[in-house]
């Protein structure tokens, strides 16, 4: 009888913990919610230390299309997109922008590097990606961006003209501030 009571107590504690986590995710962060002041301060400091620029843009829309789209930001941060999102993973060849913009709408973070970037740059981005791969994509840019490294989220971009040893911390700050903060939350 005592074992059964102990089992019920453990199950009850797990249910309470699960509910608490769900409440935090849905209320404290909320789908499409804003990063905390602490997250933004860390991101701004890390971006400045790395010599990167942080920008937010108005939405270009969320319509589905099977055609090619000319985005106002480079790399793209929102806009019409293909109905099929690009899957979370590391790519050696980037998916079409219309597919990865759909991934941004689902709260993904995309780490991009200029094609032909040195192995040290690619390896550093891969290390940031490997730290926490949940809702992340990594690929060579295919839009002719002016930056050696960029990170994008729905309506947000971190752009680094040149890679240096402080860029990975700026990428981590961007990832932590904007992952899962987009109009559609898709697991």
C-alpha positions in Angstrom: 0.0 0.0 0.0 2.9 2.4 0.9 4.5 1.7 -2.5 1.3 2.5 -4.4 1.0 5.8 -2.5 4.6 6.6 -3.2 3.9 5.9 -6.9 0.9 8.2 -6.9 2.9 10.9 -5.3 5.7 10.6 -7.9 3.2 10.7 -10.7 1.4 13.7 -9.2 4.7 15.6 -8.9 5.5 14.8 -12.5 2.1 16.1 -13.7 2.6 19.3 -11.6 6.1 19.8 -13.0 4.9 19.3 -16.6 2.0 21.7 -16.2 4.4 24.3 -14.7 6.7 24.0 -17.7 3.8 24.4 -20.1 2.5 27.4 -18.3 5.9 29.0 -18.4 6.3 28.3 -22.1 2.9 29.5 -23.1 2.5 32.4 -20.7 6.0 33.7 -19.8 7.4 33.4 -23.3 4.2 32.9 -25.3 4.1 32.1 -29.0 5.4 35.1 -30.9 6.2 36.8 -27.6 9.1 39.2 -27.0 12.5 38.3 -25.5 13.1 39.3 -21.9 15.0 42.4 -21.2 17.9 40.4 -19.9 18.0 38.3 -23.1 17.9 41.5 -25.3 20.6 43.2 -23.2 22.9 40.1 -23.5 22.2 40.0 -27.2 22.9 43.7 -27.8 26.2 43.5 -25.8 27.3 40.4 -27.5 26.5 41.8 -31.0 28.3 45.1 -30.2 31.4 43.2 -28.9 31.5 41.1 -32.1 31.0 44.1 -34.4 27.7 42.7 -35.7 24.5 44.6 -36.4 21.1 43.6 -35.0 18.0 44.7 -36.9 14.3 44.1 -36.8 12.0 44.6 -39.8 8.3 44.9 -40.5 6.6 41.8 -41.7 6.5 41.3 -45.5 3.5 39.0 -45.1 2.8 35.3 -44.5 1.0 34.1 -47.6 1.8 30.8 -49.2 3.0 30.7 -52.8 4.7 28.2 -55.1 6.4 31.0 -57.0 9.8 32.7 -56.5 9.7 35.6 -54.1 11.9 38.7 -54.0 12.4 39.6 -50.4 13.1 43.1 -49.1 15.7 41.9 -46.5 18.8 39.9 -47.3 18.9 37.3 -46.0 15.1 37.1 -45.8 13.3 37.5 -42.5 9.6 37.2 -43.4 7.3 37.3 -46.4 5.4 35.0 -48.7 6.8 31.5 -48.7 6.4 28.0 -50.0 3.8 25.9 -48.2 6.5 23.4 -47.2 9.0 24.5 -44.6 12.7 23.5 -44.8 13.4 20.8 -42.2 15.6 21.6 -39.2 19.1 20.3 -39.9 22.6 21.2 -41.3 22.7 21.7 -45.1 25.6 21.6 -47.4 23.4 23.3 -50.1 20.8 25.7 -48.9 17.1 25.0 -49.5 15.2 27.6 -51.5 14.6 30.9 -49.6 10.8 30.4 -50.0 11.1 27.2 -47.9 13.4 28.5 -45.2 11.3 31.6 -44.8 8.4 29.3 -43.9 10.7 27.7 -41.3 11.2 31.2 -39.8 7.4 31.6 -39.5 7.5 28.4 -37.3 10.0 30.0 -34.9 13.2 28.5 -36.3 16.6 30.2 -36.1 18.8 30.0 -39.2 22.5 30.3 -39.1 24.0 31.3 -42.5 27.5 31.8 -43.8 28.8 33.2 -47.1 29.6 30.4 -49.6 33.3 29.8 -49.6 33.7 30.9 -46.0 36.8 29.4 -44.4 36.5 26.1 -42.6 37.1 27.8 -39.2 34.0 29.9 -39.8 31.9 27.0 -40.8 33.1 24.9 -37.9 32.4 27.7 -35.4 28.8 28.0 -36.7 28.5 24.2 -36.5 29.6 24.3 -32.9 26.9 26.8 -32.0 24.4 24.8 -33.9 25.4 21.5 -32.1 25.0 23.1 -28.7 21.3 23.0 -29.0 19.9 21.8 -32.4 16.2 22.2 -31.5 14.5 24.4 -34.1 17.7 25.3 -35.9 18.9 25.3 -39.4 22.5 25.9 -40.7 23.4 26.4 -44.3 25.4 28.4 -46.8 23.6 31.6 -47.8 22.1 31.5 -51.3 20.8 35.1 -51.6 24.1 36.9 -52.1 24.1 38.5 -48.6 26.8 41.1 -47.8 27.8 39.4 -44.6 30.2 36.6 -43.8 27.8 35.3 -41.1 24.2 36.0 -40.4 21.4 34.6 -38.1 17.8 35.1 -38.9 14.5 34.7 -37.1 11.0 35.9 -38.0 11.5 39.7 -38.6 15.0 39.8 -37.0 18.5 39.5 -38.3 22.0 39.5 -36.8 24.6 40.3 -39.4 28.3 40.1 -39.1 30.4 41.6 -41.9 33.5 39.7 -40.7 33.8 36.6 -38.5 35.8 36.9 -35.3 36.1 35.0 -32.0 33.2 37.0 -30.4 30.7 36.1 -33.2 29.6 32.8 -31.7 28.5 34.4 -28.4 26.4 36.9 -30.5 24.8 34.0 -32.4 24.0 32.2 -29.0 22.4 35.4 -27.8 20.3 35.7 -31.0 19.3 32.1 -30.8 18.3 32.4 -27.1 16.4 35.6 -27.7 14.4 34.7 -30.8 13.9 30.9 -31.1 10.2 29.9 -30.9 9.1 33.5 -31.1 7.2 33.7 -34.4 3.6 33.7 -35.5 3.2 29.9 -35.8 4.5 27.5 -33.2 5.1 24.1 -34.8 6.9 21.4 -32.9 
